[in-house]
Amino acid sequence: MPKTELVPGTLVMLILRVLGQGPMHGYAIAQRIRQLSSDVLTVEEGSLYPALQKMLLKGWVKAEWGVSDTRRQVRSYRLTAAGRKQLELEVAEYGHVNRAIQAVLKMA
Amino acid sequence: MEWLRRIWYLLNRRRLEREMEREMAWHREMMGEMMCGRRFGSELRLREDAREVWGWTWLDRLWQDLSCGARVLRKSPGFTVTAVLVLSVGIGVTLTAVRVLLTELRPPGIPNPETLVHLTRRSPAGHDTTVAYPMLEFYRARAKSFQSVMGRVDSTAMAGDAAEASAQTGVSFVTANYFLEMGMRAAYGRLLDPATDEAPGAEPVALLSRQLWERRWGGDPAAIGSTIRLNGKPLRIAGIVISPRENNVWVPLVKQPYVVEGSTLLSDWSGGVQAHARLRPGVSPQASEQETKALAASLREERPKDIMPGEWLDAKPADRLDFENAAAAAIAATLVLLVLVVACTNLGILLLARGAAREREVRIRMALGAGRRRVVRQLFTESLLLASLGSLCALLLSSTAMHMLETRFSRAEPVPAHVDWRVAAATMTIGLIAAVSFGLAPALRLTSGAPRAGRARTVFLTLQVAASCVLLMLSGLLVRSFERLIATDPGFDYRRIAVIQPGLSDHGYRDAAALTYLRNLRERVLAIPGVERASVVWLAPWGNVYSQTSRGGYRMSLNHVDAEFLETLRVRLVRGRNFEPGERDAAIVSESVARWQWPGEDPLGKRLKVGNGTVIGVVRSAGTFNLRTEDTLGAYFPLAAGDAPGSSLVVRVAGRPEDYVGRFRAAARGLDERLQPNVHSLHSQYDEAIGDSLRLAETVGGLGTLATLLAAIGLAGLTGYTVSQRTREIGVRMALGARGMQVVRAVLAPMARPVAMGFAGGMLGAAAIASALHKEIFGLRVLDPLAYGLAVALFLAVMALAAWAPARRAMRVNPSEALRHE
C-alpha cells in the first residue's frame, strides 16, 4: 500500500477524533490513525509533535505523564471540553468542504 | 488564555523541552521495535519544529543575534569605539535640541499641563497679547470654563534691604494662585495665599527666587521674615521660591500700586497683564473661546471703548509651540538634523568599509543555508547595538550639553536636566532612526551578492559632504555677517549716549505734566558737568520700534523727537532744516526714504503719507531705530504732549555714560521721589546685540566643526576601505609601472563625483537657509562667495588630511605581496 500524505489541515481533526476515544500517547495516536485508515494515512513524527504542541497551546488537549504497559514513563494526551467543541467544528467544516468538492467533481 | 499559556511555556522552556525530548525518544524506541531502522529524522530538527509552535523562536534568534553582534563588536574595539563616538555626537546634538525644546514647551513640574492655556485678546480686527486687570477680574468671576485665572506683570524695581543700597531687580507681580498652577514650590517659608495676601489691607509680602536669595542674601534662611525694600517700600519676605530661569522678586499683583506709586494698573482697562488660565476638566480651549466671546460681547455693551467688536480670549494650550517661533525652530532643527545626517552617513560608510572585510563571513553563512533575511537581521542587530550604545552615551552627553547651555545662555537658575519618559522616548526614536538610516543599506548591500561598487556608498558620501558643507558654509556666512556687524557704523554717535527712562506713565503722569517734568529734567541734566546735549524722544534708540507699512508695501519706522534730537545723536542733516520749537505737521526723513519714495525728485515740501507731515529735512540714514536692520526707512516727527508720558531723555556726555548713571537717577528722582528711572548706556545694548550674534555664529560654527570632524572620520574609513578592497589592482598597476600619485588618483577618482555633488547640494542648502534667515540676522548675505569658497577649501583640506594615511598605504603597496594577497 503506498503511503499517502495527509490532506493539509486535517491532521488536527484526526488527532482530536482519535483522542475522543480516550487518552493516548503520541506514538499510539500515530499508530491508531494508521490502523483506522488501513495503512493509507501515515502521520509523520515531524508533523505530529508540532501539531500536538499547537493543540496544547490552544487548550484543546491536556498532557499528563503516566506509565505505559511496558512500565515506561510516557506522556499521554487527553481531550478537553474545548477540544471536543473544536472537533465538532472541524468535522462540520470538513464535511461542508468535502461535499462542495464532491459536487464539483460530479458536475465537471 | 492562549497568550497566558504561551508565557507559561516561555518561563518553563527548559523543563518542557526536556519532556519533549523524553517523549520523542520513547516514540523512536517504539518505532525501532515495530519497524526496524525507519528513520525518525534529525531529532534536534524535529524538536525545533515542535517548539516553533510555542511562538518564541524569534526570541531565541534575537538572543543569538545580540550575542553574536556583541561578540563581533567586542572583537573590533577600534571600530566600535569610533562608531559609538560618532553616533553619540550625532544623536547627542539632536537629542539636546529635542530636550531644550521639551523644556521650553513644558517646563518640568507643571501639573496637568494640557489644561493650562495662555490667554490673549483676539478679535477679527486685531489682537493684544495682554489683558487688562479689570478684564481679568471680569472673566475670573464669570467664565465657567476656567477653574482658575492667573495673571502676571513683569517689571523692574530698585530692591534692597533696609540699609543696603538699592540695585535694579526684576519684579514679577502675580496673582496668588500663580505658583501652584505653574508647579513652583517654596524652598523655604511659604508661597502666596489667595485668602490672606490678596485680601484688602493685607500686609505686603514678597517672595524671592532661590537664585536671587542665594546671591543677595547668601542663602540665609533668616531672610524669611525680614524686610525687603522695593522702590523704597518695605515688604516682608514670606518665602523662597524654586523658579527655574527666573531671577526675581515675586509680589502679589494686588500690591503693584503699593510698589509702583501712582500706578493705575488695577483699574486701567487698557491692558498690561499676561494671563493664563486653568481649564475646567473636560472643557476644550475652543469651548472656552466660545464662552469668552459671549462674555466679551456683554462686556462691550458696558464698555464699548475697551472691548473690540467680536472679541474673545484666545486660549492656546501652554505646551503648544508658538507659531511665530516655528520658523526659527524649523531652521534650528534642520541644522541639528544635519549633524545627525553626517553622523549616520558616516557610519554607513564605515559599515560599508567593514563589509568588505566581512564579505567572506556573510557568504559562508549564506552558503550554509542562512536566508538573506536572517543575515540582514543579524547585521542590522549589530547596528541596533551600536545605536543603543551611541544613544546611551548621547543621553549623558546631552545632559552635559544642556547644563552648559543653561549656564551659558541664561544667568538665572538652570533648569535641572532631568530624564523623563519623553526624553527616553526621544532617545530611543532618534537611535532607531539612526540605526535604520546607517545600518540597513550596508546590510542589504552585503547580502545582495551583487558586484561591489554600490549606490549606497555614493548616496552616503554625497549626503555627508552636502550636510557638512551646509553647516560650514552657514557658519562662514554668519561669521561674515558678524564681521559686518562689528564694522558697521550705526550712522550716529552711540558710544557716548545714555538713556534716562523715568517711567512717567507708570506713576499716573498725564500729557502736560509729563512734558513739564521732562523739560525740567532736561534742564537739570544739562546742568551736570560733562553733559553736552540732551533731547526728549518718544522711543529711545534700539528699544521699542513703531512702524507702519506704507502703500508701497515697505515698512517705515516712525519716531517723535524734539528739536535737539539730531544734534544730540549727531545724525547729520543732509538737506533742509531741523524742527523749530513748537512746530507741527512737519517731518524729517532719512535719505533712504527720500530715495524710495521720490526717486530723482526733491523731497523737501513733499507730503509724507505715512504719519502725515510735510518733509522739511533729510538726514543721513542712521540706525537709530533698530540695530539689526540695515538702511531702515526712518521718519521723525515733532514730539507732542501726548507722547510725553512714555518718553525718555537721551543724553550725550563727555566720557563714559556709565559714570553718570547715579547722577542722572538722582536728578530724575530729585524732581519726583516716587519715580524709579531706568538709566542705561546705548553701547551696552550694542555690546549685548553683538554678543548674541557672536553666540549664534559660535553655535553654528561649533556644529559645523563637529560635522567636519565626523566627515573626516568617515572619509578616512572610506579611503582605507577602497585601498584595502583594491590592493590587488593597485599591486598590478604598480607592477606595470604606475607611480604613487597615479595610484592615489585612481583610488580617489570615484569619490570625486559624489563630493562635487555634495558641494553643490551643500551650497544650495546653505543658500536656502541663509535666505530664510536673511531678514532676522543683520548683515547676512545669501551670496557671499568668500564664505562658500572658504568652507569648500576648509572641507577639502580636512578631507585631504583624513585621506592622507590610507593614500600613503596605497602608494606603498608592494606589488609582489599584493598579488599574493588573498
Interface residues (C-beta under 8 A of the other chain):
Chain A: H25 G26 Y27 A30 E45 G46 Y49 P50 L52 Q53 K54 L56 L57 K58 G59 W65 R72 Q73 V74 R75
Chain B: M1 E2 R5 R6 Y9 E19 M20 R22 E23 M24 W26 H27 M30 M31 F40 G41 R45 L46 R47 D49 A50 R51 E52 V53 W54 G55
